[in-house]
C-alpha cells in the first residue's frame, strides 16, 4: 500500500533516540523534559478519590466546569484577567494536542506559518500535516533574541499564523512586553493568527514577569494561548492541557476537538479542579529556580560554557564549541555513551539542522540526580 508521508520529519525524534541511548547505557537522562520526583501527595489523593467516587465516565466536551472555572480564577488572581470559562477555555489531552488542533482550526493547503527557531519539534509537522508550509525564522544565537526585520521580511500574502513560545524551549529565554507590542504592529492590518505556546508560564525566574499574549488587548482577539497542567504540577505523564481563545476561535476549535478526542480524562479533571481551588499561589517557579540555580552552580565544575541563565522553563543550554568541534548530535551521543549523561543537541530544534555547538540540559530533576550528572560530567576530558 502507498501510505502518504504527511510531514517532512521522517526519522525517530531526537527525544526518543536520546532516551533510548540513556536506557541502553545506564545514563542519567537530562534530555527529555520531565521531572523525576513525586507529585504533590494531595493531588495524587484527589485523583484516587475521583475514581473511587465514581467520576469515571465522559466529561463534557469542553471540559469539566469545575476545572475551567478554576483556570479562569487562576488567571484572574495571577494576571488580573477576566476569562470566560464557558466560552474561552477548552480542556485538552495535553498542550501538544491543543497546538495541533489550533493549527487544524485555521490552516488550509497553501497557507504559511512563521516558526521561530530553534523550535519545539511538533510545530512544523503539525503545520505540514494540515497542508500548510512552515517558514522558519532563526532567533539570533547565542542570546536567541527575535530579529524583527527577519520576521517582517518573512510575511507574505499567504502568511496565516505565527507561533510564539515563551518561556522558550529549548533556550529558556522570555519575551518582554515590547516583543508583544512589536508583534502587534506587524500583524495589525493582516489576518495573521497568533499561536502562543505558554506551557512554561509559571516557571519564570529571577523576579521576571511572564507577559502572556492574553494581556495584550489587541493580540488577545486574534490568538490561541496554550497551557499545560503537566508543567505546573510536575505530572507530565497525565497529558493534560488547555487552550484559551476568543469565543469565535473557541467555537471553531471545539468543532474539531469534538471529533478528535471529544473530551479529556475525567478523574484527572476532577483532581486538578479541586487541587487548584484549594491552592494559593503556585510554587513551581520557586522550586524550579532553586533547581536551576543549583544546576548552574554545579556546571561551573565542568568545561561547558553557559550562555545565559535560563529565564524560565525546565531547560538550560550550554556551549561546548570552545573545547570540541564535534557536531552536536554526535557530541550528545558520545557524552551519553562515554560519560553517562544524556542531553539534547539544539540542532534538532532547527529545520535545517543549524549547529552552534550547543546542547540542552533538563534541570527539572532531584538534586541527587543533578549532583550525580555533574559528577560524571566533571570528569570530561578536553
N, C-alpha and C positions, 0 to 999 in steps of 0.2 A: 504494500500500500504506500501511497505517496502522502506522508504526513507533513503538513506545511510547517516551516520554521517561522514562528510568529515574531521573533526578535533576533537581533544580531549577536547577542551574547550566547555563544554556542557551548562553552565549556562549563565544568563544575565550578561553582562560586568559590572564590578565594577563601571564604569563611569555612566552607566545608573542607577544602583542601588542608588548611592550616589546622583546623580542629582534628582532622583525621591524623595528620602528622603528629600532633601533640599527643594523641592517644597512643599511636604506634611507638613513639619514642619516650613515653612516660614524661612528657614535658609539661611545664606549668603553662596553662592556657591563658595568656594575656591577649589573645587575638579577638575572640568573639565578645561582644558587649553584653555580658550578663553577670550579675553578682554571684558569688559563691558562698554567701552567708544566708541565714534563715530570714524569712519574712516576719513581720510583727505577729506575735502569737495571738493577739486579739483578732487580726484579720483571718488567720487560719481557723480560729474557733468559730468565727462568723460564717465561714464557708461551710464548715461541718454542720452548724445549726441550720443553715438554709436548706441543705439537702435533707437533714433529719426532719425538719418541719414541713417538708412536702413541696418546696419550691423547685420542682424538677421538670416542669413542663414548659412549653413555649412561652417566652416573654413577648410583649407587644413588639411589633416590628421596629419602631424607632428606639426601643429600649425601655426599661422599667421607669415609670415616672419618678420613683424614689431616687434612682441614680441620676437621672437627668436634672432633677431639682437640686441634688447635692452638687453637681457640676456647676450649675448656674449660681448656687450660693457661694461656691469657692471662687468663681470669677468676680462676684460682687465684693467678696472680702479682700481678695488679693489685688484686684485691678480697679475696683470701683465701677465695673461694667455691668450693665443690665443685659442679660442674655435670656431670650425667650426659650425656656426649657421645652415647651411643646413644639415650637416651630423652627428652632435653630440648632438643636442638639440631637445628634444621632449616635447611638452606641454601636460600636463595630467590633468584629473579631480581630482586633489588632489595628495598629496605625498603618502598617503597610497595606492592609486591605483597604483602609479608608483612602489612602493615596491613590491606589488603583481605581477605586470606584469614583473618586472625584475626577480623575483623568477621563474615565469612560463616560462620565456625565457630560463633559464639554467637548471632547475631541471627535473629529471626523477625519477620514482619509484626506491627506494633503495638508493638514494643519501642521504648524510648527510650535515647538515648546522650547523656551530658553532654559538651559540647565547650567547652573554654576558648578564648575568642577574644581577640586575633587568633590564627588557627589555619592550619596548613598546608592548602592548598586541596583536598587529596584527601579529607580526613576526612569532610566532610558528604556529598559524592557517594557515597563508599563506604558510608556508613550508609544513605542513601536507596536505593541500588541493591539493598540487602538487605531493603527493605520497612519499614525502621525509621524513626524520626523523630529528628533531631538537636535537642538542647536547648542552644542556645548560652548560655554564661555569660561575660560580659566580664571580663577582667582589668582591674585598676584602673590606667588611664593617669594620668600618664606613666611611672610606675615599673613598671607591669604586674605588680603583686602579686596574689595569689589572694585573693578575697573569699570566705571560707569560709561566711559566712552566706548568700550568694547560692547557693553550691553546695548547702548544706543545704536551702534552700527549693526547689531545682530537682529534688530527688529525689522520685520518685513510685513507686507500686507497679509501674509499667511500666519503671522505670529498669533497664536490663540491663548498662550499661557506662559507664565514664568513660574518656576518652582524655587522657593527660598527655604533655607534650613538654618535656624538659629535657636539655641546654640548649635554649632556646626559639627557634624560628623563627617570627616574624621578629625578635624583640626581643633575643635573646641573654641573657635572664635565666636564672638557675639555681635550681632548687629546693634548699631546705635540708632537713636531716633532719627538722626539726619539721613541714615540709609533709607528708611521708610519714606521720608519726605522726598528724597531724590527719586525713588521708585515711583511715587505718586506723580511727580512731574512728568516722568517718562511715559506713563500709561494713561494719562488724564484724558486725552482725546482719542483713545483707542477702545477696542472691545477686548483687550487682553485681561484674562483672569489670572489672579494670583493664588497659587497653592503655597501655603505657609506651613512647613513641617516644623512644629514646635514641640516635639516629643520630649526634649530635654529642658523645657522651660522652667522647671523647678530645681534644676541642677545648675545653679548660677553662683559664681564665686566672687570673692574679694569685694563684696559690697556693691557689685554691679547691679543694674536693673535689667530684667528681660523686657524688652519692648515687643509686645505682641502686635500682629497686624490688626487685631481686633480693636486696639487702642487708637488706630488711625481712622477717623471717621470716613474719610474719602475711600481708603483702600478696603475697609471692612465691607463695603457694599459690593465689592467685586471679588471677594476672597473665600476660599475654603481654608480653614485653620484645622490642623490635625494634631491630635494629642494621644498620649499613651499612659494608661494606668500602670503598665508594667515598669516604666522608668521611674515613676513616683513611689511605688510601693514595693519595688525590688522583686517583682513577681513576673518577669518577662515571659515565663512559660504559660501564663494564663492567657496570653494573646488577647488583651482587652484594650480597646482604644475608643476614640470618639472623634467626630467631625462637627465643628461649629461653622455655620454658614448662614447667610441671609435667607429668609423664608422661601423665596423663589428658587434659590440654589438648593436648599434643603429638600424641597419638594422633588426637584429633578434628581437629586442624589438618592433619595429614598425610592424613587421609581425604579432605579437599577438595583439598589440594595435588596429590595423585596424578592428579587429573582436570583440574586447571587447567594446570600446567606440567609435571607429573610429576617433572622434575628440572631441574638448572641447569648452565650451561656447564662442561663437564668440564675443558678445558685451563686455564681460569681458576681452577677449584678447586684443581688441582694446583699452579699457580703460587702462589696465596695460601697454601696449606697449607705449602709448602716455605719460602716467604718468612717466614711467621710463626714457623716452627720455628727459623729462623736469626737472628732479631732478638732484641735485648734489649728495653729499654723503648721504646715508640713515641715519636717526637719530634714528631709532628704538632701537638701542643698548643703546644710551644715555638715551632715555625715560625709557627703562626697568631697567637700572641700578638705575635710580632715584627711581623707584618703589621698586626695591629690597632693596635698602638702607633704604628707608622709612619703609618697612615692617620689616627688621632686627632690626631697632631701636625700633619699636613697640613690637616685640616679646620679648624684654627684660622685658616687663611688665607682662609676662606670665611665667608659670612653665616650658615651653618647653626649651630644650637644643639644640642649633644649632650646628651641627657637623662641618660645614664649610660653609662660604658664597658661594652661587651658583656662579660658574664661568661663567655661561651662561644659556639660556633657559628662560621659564616662571616660574620656579619652585624652591622652597626651601624646603629641607627636614629637619625634626627636630625629636629629640628623646623624648620619654616620659617614658621610662622604669625605670627611677630613681624615679618616683612617682606613677607608676601603672604597674601592671603585666598583665593587661587585654590584650588578643590577639588584634592585631592591627585592624582587621576588626571590632570586637566588640567595640573597643575603638572609631573608627571613627563613627560608628553608634550611640553610646552613646553621643559622642560630638555633633553630628547633632541634636539629639532629646533633649538633656538636655541644651545645650548652644547655639544652633542655628548657628553653623558653620560647613559646610561640607568640608571634606578633603578626601584624598585617602590613604588607607593603602598600604604601599610599598610591603607587601607580595603579593599583586595582580600582581606584576610585576615579580614574580618568578613562574616557572612551578611547583615547589614543595611546594609553599606557605611559603617559609622561612620567619620567623617573627623575626625581630631585634628590634621590638617596635619603629618603625619609621613611620611617616606619611608625606605625601607630600601636601604642600600648593601651590596654584597658586597665584602669586602676580601681574599678568597682569590685574589689576583692577584699577578703580578710587581710588584716595586717600581716599575719603569719605567711599568707600566700605571697604578698608583695616582698616581704623580707627574704623568703627563700628564692624568689625570682632574681632579686638583685644580688643575692649571694652568688648565684650562678653566673650572672652577667658580669660581676666584678672580676671574674677570672678570665674575661675575654682578652685574648692576646692580640695586640695591634700589630 
